[in-house]
């Protein structure tokens, strides 16, 4: 029976703050990637409750929802509901305020991520072809071989077209015009001119003879530049002839720039990346592979792993990859080994099921369910997986393992067959076995604490109540009032999101002065740009949201002054934020301040009020958590 994803999609949209709060959504192999108007309207706890969701993650302004193998179905339902998808023509305002580095990474990721299915299919066809010839089922001189070969090679050879289509969405350029640029790079006449070896000029300007099949960077650069050419042409063309003149001028300006300057520049950058990788491999040898393999789980958390894909693809196209995809294989297999070890050791039925499915998924190259749902959640397994991946990477580096096809999982095994013969194949299998076995064994040694074990400990605590020397297995954690004022029960807050405890249980204080203090010893995880919201984690692991006022996000930081920065470690009672209380009230906003425990599900009992309807001073005990 086919599963109905429509209800889950509706709940997801509601938890995202409604359809109007979503400015854009697109997806990769495992994640729904959202851009929203107001981050504060997102209810992460509710999203995590959905059975299809393994976890969530913020990357700059992008909110990532990890849906694993069900991402396509959820995405399709979101589009049916009218959520603005990646094909929407309106600009994405949330992407404007970014650092240069972040913008570059996001742009490359946006261009490369949608290509993954096509490259996976093409790679697997190449694997099939390799197996057919290895076992002498097909001759490499037969027509059958040639047909299968060009089918598998099409996605790589015409990669500029795939990238142009995706880049057009990223840079908001007409897709047809972007595809013409890819056609310019790959036109048979231009390719023949380059192959002839004769000098090429355009109005006496020399054209650098560069081959653009299999290339990545030139077309990304060109479509990005086109986005500015389009705006320039739009300003100078009269409205009466814009329909005809605008696209014509865009192409006539863009094409020469592409073949004379941007294409060769992109080729130089690509060659430079190849040289840099070769330099690192030469100087650091096997160590760099081990380091990258161990770091990959954390690179995946940032979403930057797709930004490395062009480097790996360039290596595959020029003789074989010894770093990027090799490191990914070690990391993904290690995640699979750690997850399956959790499945074996865990006493929690739900975790066993999740870890088993996630482990197999990781072995097949999809690691997000394992990373967010199992290893990172249980903490020690992710460390075990990272160490194991590093060991596997070092083994692969020492044996000089090479991948001849872009693969990052167990399916890479046939991809080890290439110019180095069967020895590379055996070395590749050895690297995979080491990565998997080390992760499995280390996870079993390091151990972890799952929900079933927590329950047993609590039961043991009940049995020991009669013993005079027995220590309590539960602890009362105090959360201090961050402000001076009158305490209100959270259910009395005039905002349904808080009153219904969608974000979590907690309390509220109607402040009498514009100062917010640290409610415990801990870390300032994140202060929102508008300064009205603070994510805070106490030294004992309680995660708190301090929210100053209702709808005060609309003030965009006006009247707020922050005294600490993200990542700051503070003591209880230390001043965090000051705000102009009277000015906020005059603007028409309710300054009531919320203290929400966002990870209340991690504790045995819900949050209990100490004072309700009474006066409190900052530093008084406001809440207790058991």
Long-range contacts (C-beta under 8 A, 24 or more apart in sequence): 3-73, 5-52, 5-70, 5-73, 5-74, 5-76, 5-77, 6-77, 6-80, 8-50, 8-51, 8-52, 8-74, 8-77, 9-74, 9-77, 9-78, 9-80, 9-81, 10-81, 11-46, 11-50, 12-47, 12-50, 12-53, 12-65, 12-74, 12-78, 13-78, 13-81, 13-83, 14-46, 15-42, 15-43, 15-44, 15-46, 15-47, 16-41, 16-42, 16-43, 16-47, 16-63, 17-41, 17-42, 17-43, 19-81, 19-82, 19-83, 22-83, 22-84, 23-84, 23-90, 23-92, 23-93, 23-94, 24-84, 24-85, 24-86, 24-88, 24-92, 24-94, 25-75, 25-78, 25-83, 25-84, 25-85, 25-86, 26-75, 26-85, 26-86, 26-110, 26-114, 26-169, 27-67, 27-71, 27-72, 27-75, 28-71, 28-113, 28-114, 28-116, 28-306, 29-71, 29-113, 29-116, 29-117, 29-366, 30-66, 30-67, 30-68, 30-69, 30-71, 30-366, 30-368, 30-369, 31-57, 31-64, 31-65, 31-66, 31-67, 31-71, 31-303, 31-368, 32-64, 32-65, 32-67, 32-71, 32-74, 32-75, 32-78, 33-62, 33-63, 33-64, 33-65, 34-62, 34-63, 34-64, 34-65, 35-61, 35-62, 35-63, 35-92, 35-94, 35-95, 36-63, 36-94, 37-94, 38-553, 39-63, 39-528, 40-528, 40-533, 40-547, 40-553, 41-497, 43-497, 43-502, 43-503, 44-598, 45-502, 45-503, 45-504, 45-598, 45-601, 46-502, 54-354, 54-358, 54-368, 54-369, 54-372, 54-373, 55-368, 55-372, 55-373, 55-376, 55-377, 56-372, 57-301, 57-303, 57-372, 59-302, 59-303, 60-98, 60-102, 60-106, 61-94, 61-95, 61-97, 61-98, 62-106, 62-303, 64-303, 66-368, 66-369, 66-372, 66-373, 68-358, 68-361, 68-366, 68-368, 68-369, 69-361, 69-366, 69-369, 86-169, 87-169, 89-172, 91-172, 105-303, 105-304, 105-307, 107-167, 107-170, 107-171, 107-220, 107-224, 108-220, 108-306, 108-307, 108-310, 109-303, 109-304, 109-306, 109-307, 110-166, 110-167, 110-169, 110-170, 111-163, 111-166, 111-167, 111-170, 111-220, 112-163, 112-166, 112-216, 112-306, 112-307, 112-309, 112-310, 113-166, 113-306, 114-166, 115-155, 115-159, 115-162, 115-163, 115-166, 116-306, 118-155, 118-162, 119-155, 119-156, 119-313, 119-406, 120-365, 120-407, 121-155, 122-152, 122-153, 122-154, 122-155, 122-156, 123-152, 123-405, 123-406, 123-407, 123-415, 124-407, 124-411, 125-151, 125-152, 126-152, 126-153, 126-405, 126-415, 127-405, 127-407, 127-411, 127-414, 127-415, 128-152, 130-404, 130-405, 130-414, 130-415, 130-417, 130-418, 131-414, 134-417, 156-213, 156-214, 156-313, 156-317, 157-213, 157-214, 158-182, 158-186, 158-213, 159-213, 159-214, 159-215, 159-216, 159-313, 160-185, 160-186, 160-212, 160-213, 160-215, 160-218, 160-219, 161-186, 163-216, 163-219, 163-220, 163-223, 164-219, 164-223, 167-219, 167-220, 167-223, 167-224, 168-223, 170-223, 171-223, 171-224, 171-226, 171-227, 172-227, 173-223, 173-226, 173-227, 173-230, 174-230, 174-247, 177-226, 177-230, 177-247, 177-250, 177-251, 177-254, 178-223, 178-226, 180-251, 180-255, 181-219, 181-222, 181-223, 181-226, 181-254, 181-255, 181-258, 182-219, 184-255, 184-258, 184-259, 185-212, 185-215, 185-218, 185-219, 185-258, 185-259, 185-263, 186-212, 186-213, 190-259, 202-256, 202-259, 202-260, 205-260, 206-260, 207-259, 207-260, 208-260, 208-263, 208-264, 208-267, 210-263, 210-264, 210-267, 212-263, 212-267, 214-313, 214-314, 214-317, 215-266, 215-267, 215-270, 216-270, 216-310, 216-313, 216-314, 217-266, 217-267, 217-269, 217-270, 217-310, 218-258, 218-262, 218-263, 218-265, 218-266, 218-267, 218-270, 219-266, 220-266, 221-262, 221-265, 221-266, 221-269, 222-254, 222-257, 222-258, 222-262, 222-263, 222-266, 225-254, 225-257, 225-262, 226-250, 226-254, 229-253, 229-254, 229-257, 270-310, 270-314, 273-310, 273-311, 273-314, 274-311, 274-314, 274-315, 274-318, 277-311, 277-315, 277-323, 277-324, 280-323, 281-322, 281-323, 285-397, 286-393, 286-394, 286-395, 286-396, 286-397, 286-398, 287-394, 287-397, 288-323, 288-397, 289-322, 289-323, 289-326, 289-327, 289-330, 289-393, 289-394, 289-396, 289-397, 290-390, 290-391, 290-393, 290-394, 290-397, 291-390, 291-393, 292-323, 292-324, 292-327, 292-393, 293-326, 293-327, 293-330, 293-331, 293-334, 293-389, 293-390, 293-392, 293-393, 293-396, 293-435, 294-331, 294-386, 294-387, 294-389, 294-390, 294-393, 295-386, 296-327, 296-328, 296-330, 296-331, 296-332, 296-389, 297-331, 297-335, 297-367, 297-371, 297-375, 297-376, 297-382, 297-385, 297-386, 297-389, 298-386, 300-331, 300-367, 300-368, 300-371, 301-371, 301-376, 309-406, 312-406, 313-406, 316-403, 316-404, 316-405, 316-406, 319-419, 320-402, 320-403, 320-404, 320-418, 320-419, 321-402, 321-403, 321-404, 321-406, 322-397, 322-400, 322-401, 322-402, 322-403, 325-403, 325-406, 325-407, 325-408, 325-412, 326-393, 326-396, 326-401, 326-402, 326-403, 326-431, 327-389, 327-393, 328-408, 329-396, 329-403, 329-407, 329-408, 329-409, 329-412, 329-428, 329-431, 329-432, 329-435, 330-389, 330-390, 330-392, 330-393, 330-396, 330-431, 330-432, 330-435, 331-367, 331-385, 331-389, 331-435, 332-362, 332-363, 332-365, 332-367, 332-408, 332-409, 333-362, 333-363, 333-389, 333-392, 333-409, 333-410, 333-432, 333-435, 333-436, 333-439, 334-385, 334-386, 334-388, 334-389, 334-392, 334-435, 334-436, 334-438, 334-439, 335-359, 335-362, 335-367, 335-370, 335-371, 335-375, 335-385, 335-389, 335-439, 336-360, 336-361, 336-362, 336-363, 336-367, 336-370, 336-436, 336-439, 337-385, 337-388, 337-435, 337-436, 337-437, 337-438, 337-439, 337-440, 337-443, 338-370, 338-374, 338-375, 338-381, 338-382, 338-384, 338-385, 338-388, 338-439, 338-440, 338-442, 338-443, 339-370, 339-374, 339-375, 339-381, 340-440, 341-381, 341-384, 341-439, 341-440, 341-441, 341-443, 341-444, 342-374, 342-375, 342-378, 342-381, 342-443, 342-448, 342-450, 344-444, 345-443, 345-444, 345-447, 345-448, 346-448, 346-450, 346-452, 347-450, 347-452, 347-453, 347-456, 348-450, 348-451, 348-452, 350-451, 351-450, 351-451, 351-452, 362-409, 363-409, 363-410, 363-436, 364-409, 364-410, 364-411, 365-407, 365-408, 365-409, 365-410, 365-411, 378-448, 378-449, 378-450, 379-448, 380-443, 380-446, 380-447, 380-448, 381-443, 381-446, 381-448, 383-446, 384-439, 384-442, 384-443, 384-445, 384-446, 385-439, 385-442, 385-443, 387-438, 387-442, 388-434, 388-435, 388-436, 388-437, 388-438, 388-439, 388-442, 389-435, 389-439, 391-434, 391-435, 391-438, 392-431, 392-432, 392-434, 392-435, 392-438, 393-431, 393-435, 395-430, 395-431, 395-434, 396-427, 396-428, 396-431, 399-427, 399-430, 399-431, 400-424, 400-427, 401-427, 401-428, 401-431, 403-428, 458-604, 474-604, 474-626, 475-540, 475-626, 476-624, 476-625, 476-626, 477-520, 477-538, 477-540, 477-542, 477-624, 477-625, 477-626, 478-520, 478-621, 478-623, 478-624, 479-519, 479-520, 479-538, 479-542, 479-544, 479-595, 479-597, 479-621, 479-622, 479-623, 479-624, 479-625, 480-517, 480-518, 480-519, 480-520, 480-572, 480-573, 480-618, 480-619, 480-620, 480-621, 480-622, 481-509, 481-519, 481-595, 481-616, 481-617, 481-618, 481-619, 481-620, 481-621, 481-622, 482-509, 482-516, 482-517, 482-518, 482-519, 482-546, 482-576, 482-593, 482-595, 482-618, 482-622, 483-509, 483-511, 483-512, 483-513, 483-515, 483-516, 483-517, 483-593, 483-618, 484-509, 484-511, 484-512, 484-513, 484-515, 484-616, 484-617, 484-618, 485-509, 485-510, 485-511, 485-512, 485-513, 485-593, 485-615, 485-616, 486-510, 486-512, 486-613, 486-614, 486-615, 486-616, 487-609, 487-611, 487-612, 487-613, 487-614, 487-615, 487-616, 487-622, 488-592, 488-612, 488-613, 489-609, 489-612, 489-613, 490-594, 490-596, 493-550, 493-592, 493-594, 494-550, 494-590, 494-592, 495-550, 498-547, 498-594, 498-596, 503-545, 503-596, 503-598, 504-545, 504-596, 504-597, 504-598, 504-599, 504-600, 504-607, 505-596, 505-597, 505-600, 505-606, 505-607, 506-544, 506-545, 506-594, 506-595, 506-596, 506-597, 506-607, 506-623, 507-594, 507-595, 507-607, 507-609, 507-622, 507-623, 508-592, 508-593, 508-594, 508-595, 509-592, 509-593, 509-595, 509-616, 509-622, 510-591, 510-592, 510-593, 511-581, 511-591, 511-592, 511-593, 512-581, 513-581, 514-578, 514-579, 514-580, 514-581, 514-584, 515-575, 515-577, 515-578, 515-579, 515-618, 516-546, 516-548, 516-575, 516-576, 516-577, 516-578, 516-579, 516-593, 517-572, 517-573, 517-574, 517-575, 517-576, 517-618, 517-619, 518-570, 518-571, 518-572, 518-573, 518-574, 518-576, 519-544, 519-546, 519-572, 519-595, 519-622, 520-544, 520-572, 521-570, 521-571, 521-572, 522-569, 522-570, 523-567, 523-568, 523-569, 523-570, 524-564, 524-565, 524-566, 524-567, 524-568, 524-569, 524-570, 524-576, 525-566, 525-567, 526-566, 527-562, 527-564, 527-565, 527-566, 527-577, 528-553, 529-556, 529-557, 530-555, 530-556, 530-557, 530-560, 531-557, 531-560, 531-561, 531-562, 531-577, 531-579, 532-557, 532-560, 532-579, 534-576, 534-577, 535-598, 541-599, 541-602, 542-597, 542-599, 542-625, 543-597, 543-598, 543-599, 544-595, 544-596, 544-597, 544-598, 545-594, 545-595, 545-596, 545-598, 546-576, 546-593, 546-594, 546-595, 547-593, 547-594, 547-596, 548-577, 548-579, 548-591, 548-593, 549-584, 549-589, 549-590, 549-591, 549-592, 549-593, 550-589, 550-590, 550-592, 551-589, 551-590, 552-584, 552-589, 552-591, 554-589, 555-584, 555-587, 555-589, 559-583, 559-584, 559-587, 572-619, 573-618, 573-619, 595-622, 595-623, 597-623, 597-625, 600-625
